[in-house]
Amino acid sequence: MRAVVLSGHGGPEVLTFADIPTPQIGPEEVLVQVRATSLNRADLLQRMGFYPDPFPGEHEVPGMEFSGRVQAIGSRVRTWKVGDEVMGIVSGGAYAEQLVVHERQAMRIPRGVPLADAAAIPEVFITAWDALVVQGGLTSGRWALVHAGASGVGTAAVQICRAIGAHVIATCSSGKVAAVKALGADVVVDYTSSDFVDAVKTATGGRGVDVVLCVIGGDYLDRNVASLAQKGHIVQVGVMGGGNMSFNLAALMPKRAKLSGTVLRARPLEEKIAISQRFSAEIIPLFETGKIRPVIDCRYPFSDIARAHEHMTANANTGKIVIDIGA
């Protein structure tokens, strides 16, 4: 099968195409003919050598999410049959024409979402929902602060907040304010010209937000604490602004607040299965009622995946960058 293999670590030039063996399925796994994948920041980090290969071996194939059709099933598989359309998250290997995934980690495509677009759903919507709702405890009527509101995770998070009846303040750059506002954010803060701490205080009447979803880190941490309500929760899902910083821990204590770090990729299989199954039950129906939708900035053919990486590196996208692999 054709796949993107890292020839080394560095810029997009290390994304090389190779013919590699089709992965072998286990008794509880399915083989998927991949229709599409989507880019994630972790793909760029892996390409640059900052994210270890989850499957060390002869070939290092990135890619964390997919949509496609079941091509073969293991001997104990009962959930799927050949020809079923599925999507899901994987630790790696989605930059390929075929991949294998545990049958319970694969998810059905929401009705009304084209198979080619479904690859824009799993990673960002599970990340946003898990951080805000499952870990952060966000519920109807409460307030969330979402950073990088125009990113894949950000566009998913804003929609999830609105779908569950929560209020959301989102930050983004000036050229993306209108797009984030159109997704339903109550307040959109242009971080290049405004202070989100002040915006939070104004919007919440000085109370603060209940949950912060942050992909930035760096000097945002102290300001996130300043934006929290009593017993608020910061959920850190990325560190685009840096992972090492000085932090005023004393400011967290009087608010009796929480700071949590989380990732999807490194979780054990059973945890990935559990979150995928719960997501299927609670969130996929929201796609089918039209309350949320995948936000696709652009799509590239498989052969142009290096150009797609350049587009994400430039921070030019609002929503997901989809790679069309099959037909």
C-alpha positions as CSV (number, residue, x, y, z in Angstrom):
1,M,0.0,0.0,0.0
2,R,1.0,3.6,-0.5
3,A,1.9,5.6,2.7
4,V,3.7,8.7,3.8
5,V,6.9,7.6,5.6
6,L,9.2,10.0,7.5
7,S,12.6,9.8,5.9
8,G,14.0,11.7,8.9
9,H,13.0,14.6,11.1
10,G,12.7,18.2,10.0
11,G,10.6,20.2,7.6
12,P,7.9,19.0,5.2
13,E,10.6,17.6,2.9
14,V,10.9,14.5,5.1
15,L,7.4,13.5,4.2
16,T,8.2,10.8,1.6
17,F,5.9,8.3,-0.2
18,A,6.7,4.6,-0.1
19,D,5.0,1.3,-0.8
20,I,4.9,-0.6,2.5
21,P,3.2,-3.8,3.5
22,T,-0.5,-3.7,4.3
23,P,-0.9,-4.0,8.2
24,Q,-2.1,-7.3,9.5
25,I,-5.3,-7.4,11.5
26,G,-5.7,-9.1,14.9
27,P,-8.8,-11.1,15.9
28,E,-10.6,-8.0,17.3
29,E,-9.4,-5.5,14.7
30,V,-10.7,-4.2,11.4
31,L,-8.8,-3.3,8.3
32,V,-9.9,0.1,6.9
33,Q,-9.5,1.4,3.4
34,V,-8.8,5.0,4.2
35,R,-10.8,7.7,2.4
36,A,-9.4,10.7,4.2
37,T,-7.2,11.8,7.1
38,S,-6.8,15.3,8.7
39,L,-3.8,17.2,10.0
40,N,-3.1,17.7,13.7
41,R,-0.4,19.7,15.5
42,A,1.0,16.5,16.8
43,D,1.7,15.4,13.2
44,L,3.9,18.4,12.8
45,L,5.7,17.7,16.1
46,Q,6.3,14.1,15.1
47,R,7.6,15.2,11.8
48,M,10.1,17.5,13.5
49,G,11.2,14.8,16.0
50,F,9.4,16.2,19.1
51,Y,6.9,13.4,19.3
52,P,8.1,9.8,19.6
53,D,6.9,7.2,17.0
54,P,4.2,5.2,18.8
55,F,5.0,2.1,16.6
56,P,8.8,2.0,16.4
57,G,9.8,-0.2,13.4
58,E,11.0,-0.1,9.8
59,H,8.6,2.6,8.8
60,E,7.4,5.7,10.7
61,V,3.9,6.6,9.3
62,P,2.2,9.6,11.0
63,G,-1.5,10.4,11.1
64,M,-4.0,10.3,14.0
65,E,-7.5,10.2,12.5
66,F,-9.3,8.7,9.6
67,S,-12.5,8.0,7.8
68,G,-12.9,5.1,5.5
69,R,-14.6,1.7,4.7
70,V,-14.1,-1.6,6.4
71,Q,-12.2,-3.9,4.1
72,A,-11.6,-6.9,6.3
73,I,-12.5,-8.0,9.8
74,G,-10.8,-10.1,12.4
75,S,-12.1,-13.5,13.5
76,R,-13.8,-12.2,16.7
77,V,-15.2,-8.9,15.3
78,R,-18.9,-8.6,15.8
79,T,-19.5,-4.8,15.5
80,W,-18.7,-4.2,11.8
81,K,-18.9,-5.9,8.5
82,V,-17.0,-5.4,5.2
83,G,-18.2,-2.2,3.5
84,D,-19.3,-0.3,6.7
85,E,-18.2,3.3,6.8
86,V,-16.3,4.3,9.9
87,M,-14.1,7.0,11.4
88,G,-11.8,7.1,14.4
89,I,-8.6,8.1,16.2
90,V,-5.3,6.1,16.1
91,S,-1.9,6.6,17.6
92,G,-0.3,6.7,14.1
93,G,-0.5,5.3,10.7
94,A,-3.4,7.3,9.2
95,Y,-1.2,8.8,6.4
96,A,-1.7,5.5,4.4
97,E,-4.2,3.9,2.1
98,Q,-5.0,1.3,4.8
99,L,-4.8,1.0,8.5
100,V,-6.0,-1.3,11.3
101,V,-8.0,-0.3,14.4
102,H,-9.7,-2.1,17.2
103,E,-13.3,-2.7,16.4
104,R,-14.6,-0.8,19.5
105,Q,-12.4,2.2,18.7
106,A,-14.0,2.7,15.3
107,M,-17.0,4.9,15.2
108,R,-19.9,5.1,12.8
109,I,-20.1,8.1,10.5
110,P,-22.9,10.5,11.5
111,R,-25.9,10.5,9.2
112,G,-25.6,13.5,6.8
113,V,-21.8,13.8,7.0
114,P,-20.0,12.8,3.8
115,L,-17.4,10.1,4.3
116,A,-14.7,12.4,2.9
117,D,-15.6,15.0,5.5
118,A,-15.8,12.7,8.5
119,A,-12.0,12.6,8.9
120,A,-12.3,16.1,10.3
121,I,-14.3,15.0,13.3
122,P,-12.6,12.4,15.6
123,E,-9.4,14.0,17.0
124,V,-10.6,17.6,17.5
125,F,-14.1,16.9,18.6
126,I,-13.1,14.1,21.1
127,T,-10.3,16.3,22.4
128,A,-12.6,19.4,22.9
129,W,-15.5,17.4,24.4
130,D,-13.3,15.4,26.7
131,A,-11.5,18.5,28.0
132,L,-14.5,20.7,28.4
133,V,-17.3,18.3,29.5
134,V,-15.8,15.0,30.7
135,Q,-12.8,16.5,32.5
136,G,-13.8,20.1,32.9
137,G,-17.4,19.5,34.0
138,L,-18.9,22.2,31.7
139,T,-22.7,22.2,31.7
140,S,-25.5,24.4,30.5
141,G,-25.4,27.9,31.7
142,R,-21.7,27.9,32.7
143,W,-18.8,29.8,31.1
144,A,-15.9,28.5,29.1
145,L,-12.8,30.2,27.7
146,V,-11.4,28.6,24.6
147,H,-8.0,29.6,23.2
148,A,-7.1,29.3,19.5
149,G,-10.8,29.4,18.7
150,A,-10.2,29.1,15.0
151,S,-8.1,26.0,15.2
152,G,-9.5,22.5,14.7
153,V,-10.0,21.9,18.5
154,G,-11.2,25.5,18.9
155,T,-13.9,25.4,16.2
156,A,-15.1,22.1,17.7
157,A,-15.0,23.5,21.3
158,V,-17.0,26.6,20.4
159,Q,-19.7,24.5,18.8
160,I,-19.9,22.0,21.7
161,C,-20.3,24.8,24.2
162,R,-23.2,26.2,22.3
163,A,-24.8,22.8,21.7
164,I,-24.9,22.0,25.4
165,G,-26.1,25.5,26.4
166,A,-22.9,26.8,27.8
167,H,-21.5,30.3,27.2
168,V,-18.1,30.6,25.5
169,I,-15.4,33.2,25.1
170,A,-12.9,32.4,22.4
171,T,-9.6,34.0,21.5
172,C,-8.1,34.1,17.9
173,S,-6.2,36.4,15.6
174,S,-7.9,39.4,14.0
175,G,-8.5,37.8,10.6
176,K,-10.4,34.9,12.1
177,V,-12.8,36.8,14.5
178,A,-15.8,36.8,12.2
179,A,-15.5,33.1,11.5
180,V,-15.3,32.2,15.2
181,K,-18.2,34.5,16.0
182,A,-20.3,32.8,13.2
183,L,-19.8,29.4,15.0
184,G,-21.7,30.8,18.0
185,A,-19.1,32.2,20.4
186,D,-20.7,34.8,22.8
187,V,-17.5,36.8,22.9
188,V,-14.5,36.7,20.5
189,V,-11.2,38.3,21.6
190,D,-8.6,39.3,19.1
191,Y,-5.5,38.4,21.1
192,T,-3.4,40.7,19.0
193,S,-5.1,43.8,20.2
194,S,-7.1,42.9,23.4
195,D,-6.6,41.3,26.8
196,F,-8.7,38.2,27.2
197,V,-8.6,38.6,31.0
198,D,-10.4,41.9,30.8
199,A,-12.9,40.5,28.3
200,V,-13.6,37.6,30.6
201,K,-14.3,39.9,33.6
202,T,-16.6,42.1,31.5
203,A,-18.5,39.2,30.0
204,T,-19.0,37.3,33.3
205,G,-19.6,40.4,35.5
206,G,-16.3,39.7,37.3
207,R,-17.1,36.1,38.2
208,G,-14.8,34.4,35.7
209,V,-15.1,31.3,33.7
210,D,-15.7,27.7,34.9
211,V,-13.5,26.0,32.4
212,V,-10.5,27.1,30.3
213,L,-9.5,25.0,27.3
214,C,-5.9,25.9,26.5
215,V,-3.6,24.8,23.7
216,I,-1.1,27.6,24.3
217,G,0.6,27.3,27.6
218,G,3.5,29.7,28.1
219,D,2.6,33.0,29.6
220,Y,-1.1,32.3,29.1
221,L,-1.1,30.2,32.3
222,D,-1.1,33.0,34.9
223,R,-3.7,34.9,32.8
224,N,-5.8,31.8,32.6
225,V,-5.8,31.5,36.4
226,A,-6.8,35.2,36.6
227,S,-9.7,34.4,34.3
228,L,-11.1,31.5,36.5
229,A,-14.1,31.6,38.7
230,Q,-14.0,30.0,42.1
231,K,-13.4,26.2,41.7
232,G,-12.7,26.7,38.0
233,H,-10.7,24.2,36.0
234,I,-7.9,24.8,33.4
235,V,-7.5,21.9,31.0
236,Q,-4.2,22.0,29.1
237,V,-4.3,20.1,25.8
238,G,-1.3,21.7,24.1
239,V,1.7,24.0,24.6
240,M,2.1,25.9,21.4
241,G,3.4,28.9,23.4
242,G,5.9,26.8,25.4
243,G,5.9,24.2,28.1
244,N,8.4,25.7,30.5
245,M,7.4,28.8,32.4
246,S,7.3,30.5,35.8
247,F,3.9,30.1,37.4
248,N,2.3,31.8,40.3
249,L,0.9,28.8,42.1
250,A,-0.3,30.9,45.0
251,A,-2.9,32.5,42.7
252,L,-4.5,29.1,42.0
253,M,-5.0,28.2,45.7
254,P,-7.5,30.9,46.9
255,K,-9.8,30.0,43.9
256,R,-9.6,26.3,44.9
257,A,-9.1,25.8,41.2
258,K,-7.7,22.8,39.2
259,L,-5.0,22.6,36.5
260,S,-5.0,19.4,34.4
261,G,-2.9,18.2,31.5
262,T,-4.3,15.8,29.0
263,V,-3.6,14.1,25.7
264,L,-5.4,11.4,23.7
265,R,-2.6,9.8,21.8
266,A,-0.7,8.3,24.8
267,R,-3.7,6.8,26.5
268,P,-4.0,3.0,26.9
269,L,-6.2,1.2,24.3
270,E,-9.0,0.6,26.8
271,E,-9.3,4.3,27.6
272,K,-9.3,5.2,23.9
273,I,-12.1,2.7,23.4
274,A,-14.1,4.0,26.3
275,I,-13.9,7.6,25.2
276,S,-14.7,6.7,21.6
277,Q,-17.8,4.7,22.7
278,R,-19.0,7.5,24.9
279,F,-18.4,10.1,22.2
280,S,-20.4,7.9,19.8
281,A,-23.4,7.8,22.2
282,E,-23.4,11.4,23.4
283,I,-21.9,13.6,20.6
284,I,-22.5,11.9,17.2
285,P,-26.3,12.5,17.5
286,L,-25.5,16.3,17.6
287,F,-24.0,16.1,14.1
288,E,-27.1,14.4,12.9
289,T,-29.4,17.1,14.3
290,G,-27.2,19.8,12.8
291,K,-26.2,21.3,16.1
292,I,-22.5,20.8,15.3
293,R,-20.6,20.2,12.1
294,P,-17.0,19.5,11.0
295,V,-15.3,22.8,10.0
296,I,-13.0,22.2,7.0
297,D,-10.7,25.0,6.0
298,C,-9.3,23.3,3.0
299,R,-8.4,19.9,1.5
300,Y,-5.4,18.6,-0.3
301,P,-4.8,15.5,-2.4
302,F,-2.5,12.9,-0.8
303,S,0.3,13.8,-3.2
304,D,0.3,17.4,-1.8
305,I,0.6,16.5,1.9
306,A,3.8,18.5,2.3
307,R,2.0,21.6,1.1
308,A,-0.8,20.9,3.6
309,H,1.8,20.8,6.4
310,E,3.1,24.2,5.2
311,H,-0.4,25.6,5.4
312,M,-0.8,24.5,9.0
313,T,2.7,25.7,10.0
314,A,1.7,29.1,8.7
315,N,-1.3,29.1,11.1
316,A,-3.4,30.0,8.1
317,N,-6.3,27.6,8.7
318,T,-9.7,28.1,10.3
319,G,-10.8,24.6,11.2
320,K,-9.4,21.4,9.8
321,I,-7.1,20.6,6.9
322,V,-8.3,17.4,5.2
323,I,-6.1,15.1,3.1
324,D,-8.0,13.0,0.5
325,I,-6.3,9.6,0.2
326,G,-8.8,7.3,-1.5
327,A,-12.0,7.5,-3.5
